[in-house]
Each structure stands twice: as structure tokens, then as C-alpha cells.
Amino acid sequence: MPSSQPTRLPVDVYESAAVAAAEGRTVPKQIPHWARTGQAVEAGNLSRRNIQRVLDGHAPYSSLEEREQAIVRSEWDERIDAALAELNFADEFAANGDSWVIGDGHGGAVTKSSAGQ
């Protein structure tokens, strides 16, 4: 299990991470993300511009080198995790008056509804 070490950061780096965090990551997740991305860029001739074009949907994934693709996949994973964390189908179904089925943890099914939630 990775451990963490206390680190002092320049105020401007922390503030930039807080702004970026508003787009989906927490500050403690944003800073290691930047560190890993920077490390990958320094380790090879990676183009952050090309990576960003793919992330923005302006260039195909196949246009990237293997290490650039790894960075894009990591970013996609983080974006998917953030989107999944925000999903709440129970509230959506209840608001629509629909019923739904969930697992009971023992292999059985439990029907839920907005009336008997």
C-alpha cells in the first residue's frame, strides 16, 4: 500500500490544484495526478498538447504514442469514477415514480419504489 509523505507546496501550486479540483478531482488527488503526468512527460517525448486534444475530443486516441495513451486512459478512468460517484438512480427513479430492483447482498432481489423506499 503506497504511503504518503507530508510535503510543503508553493501557495500558487496549491491554489491551481484547488481550481483544477473544482473540475472533478480533490486537491490531494490533483497534485499526484500532475506529478505522474509530469514524470511521464519528462521520461519521454510526450506531448501534453496532443494528449489534451484527445481528451477534448479533437483528435483520435490512435494518434497518440503508447505512453500518451496510458495518460489518456488514466484520465478517462478518473473521469469515469467521478461520474459514477455522482450517479444516484434511486433518486431519479423515485422522482419519476418508477420502481427498481436491487440485490440484497445474499443473491436475492428487492424491489424498491418511491412509495416504499
CYANA upper distance limits for C-alpha pairs under 8 A (distance plus 0.5 A):
  9 LEU  CA     13 VAL  CA      6.97
  9 LEU  CA     14 TYR  CA      6.91
 10 PRO  CA     14 TYR  CA      7.01
 11 VAL  CA     15 GLU  CA      6.57
 12 ASP  CA     16 SER  CA      6.52
 13 VAL  CA     17 ALA  CA      6.63
 14 TYR  CA     18 ALA  CA      6.70
 14 TYR  CA     27 VAL  CA      7.97
 15 GLU  CA     19 VAL  CA      6.84
 16 SER  CA     20 ALA  CA      6.70
 17 ALA  CA     21 ALA  CA      6.31
 17 ALA  CA     27 VAL  CA      5.94
 17 ALA  CA     30 GLN  CA      6.44
 17 ALA  CA     31 ILE  CA      6.96
 18 ALA  CA     22 ALA  CA      6.96
 18 ALA  CA     26 THR  CA      7.84
 18 ALA  CA     27 VAL  CA      5.96
 19 VAL  CA     23 GLU  CA      7.85
 20 ALA  CA     24 GLY  CA      7.91
 20 ALA  CA     25 ARG  CA      7.58
 20 ALA  CA     27 VAL  CA      8.37
 20 ALA  CA     30 GLN  CA      7.68
 21 ALA  CA     25 ARG  CA      4.81
 21 ALA  CA     26 THR  CA      5.30
 21 ALA  CA     27 VAL  CA      6.02
 21 ALA  CA     30 GLN  CA      6.85
 22 ALA  CA     26 THR  CA      8.01
 24 GLY  CA     79 ARG  CA      7.75
 24 GLY  CA     82 ALA  CA      6.92
 25 ARG  CA     29 LYS  CA      6.37
 25 ARG  CA     30 GLN  CA      6.20
 25 ARG  CA     82 ALA  CA      8.30
 26 THR  CA     30 GLN  CA      6.50
 27 VAL  CA     31 ILE  CA      6.80
 28 PRO  CA     32 PRO  CA      7.65
 29 LYS  CA     33 HIS  CA      6.76
 30 GLN  CA     34 TRP  CA      6.72
 31 ILE  CA     35 ALA  CA      6.69
 32 PRO  CA     36 ARG  CA      6.53
 33 HIS  CA     37 THR  CA      6.60
 34 TRP  CA     38 GLY  CA      6.42
 35 ALA  CA     39 GLN  CA      6.48
 36 ARG  CA     40 ALA  CA      6.65
 37 THR  CA     41 VAL  CA      6.67
 37 THR  CA     71 ILE  CA      7.44
 38 GLY  CA     42 GLU  CA      6.59
 39 GLN  CA     43 ALA  CA      6.56
 40 ALA  CA     44 GLY  CA      7.02
 40 ALA  CA     46 LEU  CA      7.88
 40 ALA  CA     67 ARG  CA      7.98
 41 VAL  CA     45 ASN  CA      6.84
 41 VAL  CA     46 LEU  CA      5.45
 41 VAL  CA     47 SER  CA      7.66
 41 VAL  CA     48 ARG  CA      7.99
 42 GLU  CA     46 LEU  CA      8.16
 46 LEU  CA     65 GLU  CA      8.28
 46 LEU  CA     67 ARG  CA      7.91
 46 LEU  CA     68 GLU  CA      6.72
 47 SER  CA     51 ILE  CA      6.83
 47 SER  CA     68 GLU  CA      7.95
 48 ARG  CA     52 GLN  CA      6.53
 49 ARG  CA     53 ARG  CA      6.72
 50 ASN  CA     54 VAL  CA      6.94
 50 ASN  CA     59 ALA  CA      8.21
 50 ASN  CA     64 LEU  CA      7.68
 51 ILE  CA     55 LEU  CA      6.78
 51 ILE  CA     64 LEU  CA      7.77
 51 ILE  CA     68 GLU  CA      6.83
 51 ILE  CA     69 GLN  CA      8.25
 51 ILE  CA     71 ILE  CA      8.17
 51 ILE  CA     72 VAL  CA      7.04
 52 GLN  CA     56 ASP  CA      6.48
 53 ARG  CA     57 GLY  CA      6.72
 53 ARG  CA     58 HIS  CA      5.56
 53 ARG  CA     59 ALA  CA      5.99
 54 VAL  CA     58 HIS  CA      6.15
 54 VAL  CA     59 ALA  CA      5.16
 54 VAL  CA     60 PRO  CA      6.36
 54 VAL  CA     61 TYR  CA      6.38
 54 VAL  CA     72 VAL  CA      8.17
 55 LEU  CA     72 VAL  CA      7.27
 59 ALA  CA     63 SER  CA      7.58
 60 PRO  CA     64 LEU  CA      8.30
 61 TYR  CA     69 GLN  CA      7.33
 62 SER  CA     69 GLN  CA      8.50
 64 LEU  CA     68 GLU  CA      6.17
 64 LEU  CA     69 GLN  CA      6.33
 65 GLU  CA     69 GLN  CA      6.66
 66 GLU  CA     70 ALA  CA      6.88
 67 ARG  CA     71 ILE  CA      7.03
 68 GLU  CA     72 VAL  CA      6.88
 69 GLN  CA     73 ARG  CA      6.60
 70 ALA  CA     74 SER  CA      6.68
 71 ILE  CA     75 GLU  CA      6.74
 72 VAL  CA     76 TRP  CA      6.58
 73 ARG  CA     77 ASP  CA      6.58
 74 SER  CA     78 GLU  CA      6.84
 75 GLU  CA     79 ARG  CA      6.68
 76 TRP  CA     80 ILE  CA      6.53
 77 ASP  CA     81 ASP  CA      6.63
 78 GLU  CA     82 ALA  CA      6.69
 79 ARG  CA     83 ALA  CA      6.66
 80 ILE  CA     84 LEU  CA      6.55
 81 ASP  CA     85 ALA  CA      6.62
 82 ALA  CA     86 GLU  CA      7.10
 83 ALA  CA     87 LEU  CA      7.17
 88 ASN  CA     92 GLU  CA      7.14
 89 PHE  CA     93 PHE  CA      6.39
 90 ALA  CA     94 ALA  CA      6.47
 90 ALA  CA    100 TRP  CA      8.27
 91 ASP  CA     95 ALA  CA      6.50
 92 GLU  CA     96 ASN  CA      6.86
 93 PHE  CA     97 GLY  CA      6.63
 93 PHE  CA     98 ASP  CA      5.46
 93 PHE  CA     99 SER  CA      7.09
 93 PHE  CA    100 TRP  CA      7.81
 93 PHE  CA    113 SER  CA      8.40
 93 PHE  CA    114 SER  CA      7.87
 94 ALA  CA     98 ASP  CA      6.29
 94 ALA  CA     99 SER  CA      7.70
 94 ALA  CA    113 SER  CA      6.96
 94 ALA  CA    114 SER  CA      4.80
 95 ALA  CA    114 SER  CA      7.81
 97 GLY  CA    113 SER  CA      7.72
 97 GLY  CA    114 SER  CA      6.21
 98 ASP  CA    113 SER  CA      6.73
 98 ASP  CA    114 SER  CA      7.25
 99 SER  CA    111 THR  CA      7.34
 99 SER  CA    112 LYS  CA      5.94
 99 SER  CA    113 SER  CA      4.61
 99 SER  CA    114 SER  CA      7.19
100 TRP  CA    111 THR  CA      6.16
100 TRP  CA    112 LYS  CA      5.75
100 TRP  CA    113 SER  CA      6.86
101 VAL  CA    109 ALA  CA      6.78
101 VAL  CA    110 VAL  CA      5.96
101 VAL  CA    111 THR  CA      4.88
101 VAL  CA    112 LYS  CA      6.44
102 ILE  CA    109 ALA  CA      6.18
102 ILE  CA    110 VAL  CA      5.84
102 ILE  CA    111 THR  CA      7.00
102 ILE  CA    112 LYS  CA      7.97
103 GLY  CA    107 GLY  CA      6.98
103 GLY  CA    108 GLY  CA      6.27
103 GLY  CA    109 ALA  CA      5.18
103 GLY  CA    110 VAL  CA      6.60
104 ASP  CA    108 GLY  CA      5.89
104 ASP  CA    109 ALA  CA      6.21
104 ASP  CA    110 VAL  CA      6.69
112 LYS  CA    116 GLY  CA      6.90
112 LYS  CA    117 GLN  CA      6.11
113 SER  CA    117 GLN  CA      5.95
